[in-house]
Amino acid sequence: MPRWFNAAVGLLMLLYPAAVYFGLRYLEPRWIAAALAGLLAARLALAGQRWMRQAAWAGLAFAAFAVWSNQVSTLRFYPFAVNAAMLAIFGVSLLRPPSLIERLARLQTPDLPAAGVIYTRRVTVLWCGFFVLNGTAALVTALYASFEVWSLYNGLIAYLLMGLLLLGEYGVRRRAGWRG
């Protein structure tokens, strides 16, 4: 598949909360869930790594349930489900090394030094903490917040926090002199 197609699918996945927010004005929840399932099927077809396929399958199971339930409230739990799936994938990699971040680092630096292994393990733990906190916020907004607050947090604030974490980790890595 062309890289532009993969990028387009990724962008559409990021727009999920906005799609739910605006889509529910015109469509039943099942049709939004069906569109999500289509995007996840495309993501599955594009997934090269095992953990990406696992995440796509988990998402497809959720989307199938959302199609079946046809409930607005079900759609609101998708960001929580994504965080839970990512926590599971990252967490299992800590129990069964190499950690996920180490695997990704070895794509660029196959001969990763011992310090790099320790660092990538710590970064994996950091991401697990992020998924716990972000997943908790996603769950709280799904259960207790207005639809507008849910959309704002899960469609903007969560991505900004994720971006800050990525930039912060990149800065720490560069400052330490490790380029992997």
C-alpha positions in Angstrom: 0.0 0.0 0.0 1.3 3.5 -0.7 2.5 5.6 2.2 0.0 8.3 1.4 -2.8 5.8 2.0 -1.3 4.8 5.3 -1.0 8.5 6.3 -4.6 9.1 5.3 -5.9 6.2 7.3 -3.9 7.4 10.3 -5.2 11.0 10.0 -8.8 9.7 9.8 -8.2 7.6 12.9 -7.0 10.7 14.7 -10.2 12.5 13.7 -12.4 9.9 15.4 -13.8 12.1 18.2 -14.6 14.9 15.8 -16.3 12.4 13.4 -18.4 11.1 16.3 -19.3 14.6 17.5 -20.3 15.9 14.1 -21.4 12.5 12.6 -24.1 11.9 15.2 -26.0 14.9 13.9 -26.7 13.0 10.7 -26.1 9.3 11.2 -27.0 6.5 13.6 -24.1 5.4 15.9 -23.9 2.1 14.0 -22.9 3.9 10.8 -20.1 5.7 12.5 -18.9 2.5 14.1 -19.1 0.8 10.6 -16.8 3.6 9.2 -14.5 3.0 12.2 -14.4 -0.7 11.3 -13.6 0.1 7.7 -10.6 2.3 8.8 -9.5 -0.4 11.2 -9.7 -3.0 8.5 -7.5 -0.8 6.4 -5.1 -0.3 9.3 -5.0 -4.1 9.7 -4.1 -4.5 6.0 -1.3 -2.0 6.4 0.0 -3.2 9.7 3.5 -4.6 9.4 4.3 -5.3 13.0 2.6 -7.8 15.2 1.6 -5.3 17.9 -0.1 -3.1 15.2 -2.1 -6.1 14.0 -3.1 -6.9 17.6 -4.3 -3.3 18.2 -6.2 -3.3 14.9 -7.9 -6.6 15.8 -8.9 -5.2 19.2 -10.3 -2.1 17.6 -12.3 -4.2 15.1 -13.8 -6.2 17.9 -14.8 -2.9 19.6 -16.2 -1.5 16.3 -18.2 -4.7 15.7 -19.7 -4.4 19.2 -20.5 -0.7 18.6 -22.3 -1.6 15.3 -24.3 -4.2 17.1 -25.2 -2.0 20.1 -26.0 1.1 18.0 -25.5 3.2 21.2 -23.9 6.6 21.3 -22.4 5.8 24.7 -20.5 2.9 23.2 -18.8 5.2 20.7 -17.5 7.3 23.6 -15.5 4.3 25.0 -13.3 3.8 21.9 -10.5 6.2 23.2 -10.5 4.3 26.5 -10.3 1.0 24.6 -7.4 2.2 22.5 -5.5 3.2 25.6 -6.2 -0.1 27.3 -5.1 -2.0 24.2 -1.9 0.0 24.0 -1.2 -0.4 27.7 -1.6 -4.1 27.3 0.7 -4.3 24.3 3.4 -2.1 25.9 3.0 -3.8 29.3 3.3 -7.3 27.9 6.5 -6.3 26.1 7.9 -5.4 29.5 7.1 -8.9 30.8 8.4 -10.5 27.7 11.5 -8.6 26.5 12.5 -6.9 24.4 10.3 -4.0 25.2 8.3 -2.5 22.4 10.3 0.7 22.4 13.5 -1.4 22.2 12.1 -3.3 19.2 11.3 0.0 17.5 14.8 1.4 18.3 16.4 -1.6 16.9 14.8 -0.9 13.5 17.2 2.1 13.3 20.0 0.8 15.6 20.3 -3.0 15.3 23.3 -3.1 17.6 21.7 -1.2 20.4 24.1 -0.8 23.3 23.2 -2.0 26.9 22.5 1.6 27.9 20.0 1.9 25.0 18.2 -1.3 26.2 17.8 0.2 29.7 16.7 3.5 28.3 14.1 2.0 26.0 12.7 -0.1 28.8 12.3 3.1 30.9 10.6 4.8 28.0 8.3 1.8 27.6 7.4 2.1 31.3 6.8 5.9 30.8 4.4 5.1 27.9 2.6 2.6 30.1 2.1 5.3 32.7 0.8 7.7 30.0 -1.7 5.1 28.8 -2.9 4.6 32.4 -3.4 8.3 32.9 -4.8 9.1 29.5 -7.0 6.0 29.5 -8.4 7.0 32.9 -9.2 10.5 31.6 -10.8 9.0 28.5 -12.9 6.7 30.7 -13.9 9.6 33.0 -14.9 11.8 30.1 -16.9 8.9 28.5 -18.8 8.3 31.8 -19.3 11.8 33.3 -18.4 14.6 30.8 -20.6 16.3 28.3 -20.2 15.3 24.7 -18.4 18.5 24.0 -15.8 17.9 26.8 -15.4 14.3 25.7 -14.7 15.5 22.1 -12.3 18.2 23.3 -10.3 15.9 25.5 -10.1 12.9 23.3 -9.9 14.8 20.0 -7.4 17.4 21.0 -6.0 17.5 24.5 -5.0 13.8 24.5 -3.1 14.3 21.2 -1.4 17.4 22.5 -0.3 15.5 25.6 1.0 12.6 23.5 2.9 15.0 21.3 4.4 16.7 24.4 5.5 13.3 25.7 7.1 12.4 22.3 8.9 15.7 22.1 10.1 15.5 25.7 11.4 12.0 25.2 13.1 13.0 22.0 14.7 16.0 23.7 16.0 13.8 26.6 17.4 11.3 24.1 19.2 14.0 22.1 20.5 15.6 25.2 21.9 12.3 26.4 23.7 11.9 23.1 21.9 8.7 22.1 20.5 9.0 18.5 18.7 5.6 18.2 
